[in-house]
Amino acid sequence: MVDSSDPSAIDITGGSTLTAGAIAVTGGVGNSTGFNPAPVTGVAPEPDPFASLQPPTYSGCDHSGLVRVHNATTSLNPGTYCAGITVDGSSHVTFNPGLYIVSGGDFKISTSSAYASGTDLSFYVKSGSVLMQGGTNVNFAAPTSGTWEGMLFYQDRADTNTATISGGSNAALTGVLYFPSAPVTYSGGSAGGSPYTVIVADRATFSGRSTLSSDFSSLSNGSPIKRVTLAE
């Protein structure tokens, strides 16, 4: 669903194609082709499906300086990271289950030789960027129940910093990538190994062969998108 009323609200270039169960657009598609099925235009915009989910409350810092993992194998714990998290080099990081609050700085995995994994994870980014660059290898899964059920990344609604998610064939992001006020660049086979991935963004740009699946059977309450537009 594309809420933009622009005459070219959804655009395909470079011989790309877009295949989905349904494609609905408030505005138009300009001169683009390569859609399957053809988009239904002039559809009323959908409201934010996660508008009721409020940011977490927190005080103080569990980590006041930048937490950087470089060429190391280690684990990180939930908490408040006030200057960001960076994983680079040939690191292997396990994120233990829970809520990670990045209240300043970026959440960054920046090399193809770095690997990060974890289940029952939620990341709330207050005022930085989410950057997974260089064909990073990640295997993250959101909680399957509770307040943060299905929510993997939540960038604050006042944060307009671009999110860059560039994964290789080993990338798996199971959960909602919620960037309501920010552009998202999503490329290179990202999330192809995930049972489900949901993206909500101010603007989304896709490149490379990317696949989003929609098997929500692991979630206690099923699909996190509760309101659906049916277009005929």
N, C-alpha and C positions, 0 to 999 in steps of 0.2 A: 504494500500500500504506500503510495507516494502522495502526501498531503499538499504538496506545492501546487499553486494555481498557475504557475508559469506555463506558457505555451510549449516549452520544451522541458517539462518537469522531469521526464525520464529520457535518457539519451544513451544510445549505443554507438560506439565508434570502433574503427580498426577491424572490422569483420567479426566482432564479438556476437554472441548470441545469449539470450536470457530465456531459460525454461523454468516455469513454475506452475504450481497448481492453478493459480489465478493471478492476474496482474491488474491492479486497479489504480487509477491516477485521477487526482482532482483536476489537474490541468491537462496538458497534451503531451504528445511524443515527438513533436517537430517532424523532421524528415527521416527519423530513425526506422530501421527495419531490424529483423533478427529476433523478434519476440515469439514465444510459443507458450500459451496462446496469445492472440492479439490483445493488447491492453484495452480495458474498458475505461473510457475517459469520462470526465464530468461527474465523478463519484464524490459524494460528500466526504470531507476530510474526517479521518478517525481521530478521536481524542488520544492523549497519551495513555497507553494501557497500564502504566505503572505510576500514575499520578498520585495514588494514595500511599505509596511506599515512601516513608519519610527517611531522611538521612539519619544515621546513627548518632547518638549523643556520646560525647567523650570529653575528657579533661586531661590535661597534661600529656606527657610523652613517655612512652616506654623506650623509645630510641630517639634521642634529640639530634644526633648527627646522621649523615647519610650512611645507610647500611649497604655496603658493597661487598659482593661475593666475587672474588677473582681467582680463577684457577684453583678452586677448592670444592670439596664435597662436604656439604653440611645441611642442616635443617634450620628453618625459621619458624617462629611461633606467632600466633595471632597477637595483635596489639596495635598501638598507635605509633606510626613511623613518621616523625615530624620533618624529615628531610629527604624522604624517598627511599626507594629500594632499587639497586642496580645489580644485575647478574651478568657477568661477562667472562671472557676468556673461556677456558675449558671447564667450566664449573658444572656441578650437578647439585641442584638444590631441591630439597623436599620441603614443601610448605605444609606444615601440620594443620589439621582441620580447624576452622574458625574464621572469624572476621578480621580482616586486615584493613586498618584505616591509614591511608597515606594522606596526612593532613598538610604536607608541604613537599615540594619536589615531585619527581616523576616515579612511576613504576616502569622499570626499564629492563628488558632482556635483549642484549644488543649483539650477540655473536651467534653464528650458526653452530659453533661447537659447544655452546652452553645448553644445558638441559634443565628444565624445571617441571615439577610434577606435584600433584596433590589432589585430594578429594575433599568434599564438603567444605569448599572454600568460597568466600565472598571477599571482594576487594572494593573498598569505597575510596575514591580518589577525590580529595577536596578541592585542590587548586593546581594540579599539575597535569601531566600527560601520561597516557598509557602507550608505551612504545615497545613493540615486539618486532625487532628488525632483523634483516639479514638472514631470513630463512630459519628463524629460531625453532627449536624443538621444545614444545610445551605439551603437557597433558594435564589439564585442569578440569575439574568437575565441580559444579555448584552443589549446595545442599539439596537433598531430596525432600526435605520437610522443614517446618518451622517458619519463622518470620522471613528468612532470606531464601526460602525455597526457590530454586531455579535461578537465582540472581548471582552471576559470576563476577561481572564488573559493573559498578555503578559510579559514574562520574557525576559530580555534583551539578545540579541544574544551572548554577551560575558559572560553571567552568566551561569555557569555549575552546580550550586547547585541543588541537587535533589528535586523535588516536590513530596510531599506525600499527596494523596487525599484519605482519608478513611472515607466514609460516610455510614450512615445507611439507612434504608428504607425511611427516611424523607429528604434525601439529594437530592437537585435539582440544577444542574449547567447548566443553559441554555446559551450556547455560545461556543466560541472557547477557548480552553485551549492551549495556544501557548508557547511551551518551546523548541525552535529550537535547543538549544545546551545542554539541560539538560535531565537527566533521569526522567521519571515520574512513580511513583508507584500508582496504582489506584485499589481500592479494596472495598469489602464489600457492594455491592449494590449501589455504588456511581452513582449519576445522574439518577437514575431510573425513577424519576418523571419529567424529562425534555422533552420538545418537540424535542429538538435537542442538541447534544453535539458533538463537533469536537475536536480531540486531535492531535496536531502536536508536536512531541518530538524527541529528539536524540535517546532515547530508551524508550520503554513502557513495564511495567510489570503489568499484571493483576492478581488479585486473588479474590476469592469469586465470588458471582453471580453479575456481572455487566452488565448493558444494556446501549447501546448508540442508541438513536433514531435520526431520520433525517427528521423531519417535519419543514421545513424552511418557512412556510407560514407567519409567523409573521414579517419576514424581508422584507424591502422595495425592496431589490435587489435579493431576493431568496438566494439560497445556497451560503455561503461565499467561497466555493471551486469552482473556475470557470473553472479549467482545470481537466478533468476526463480521466482516462485511461480505455479503454474498452478492456476487455480480452475475447477471445472466445475459 
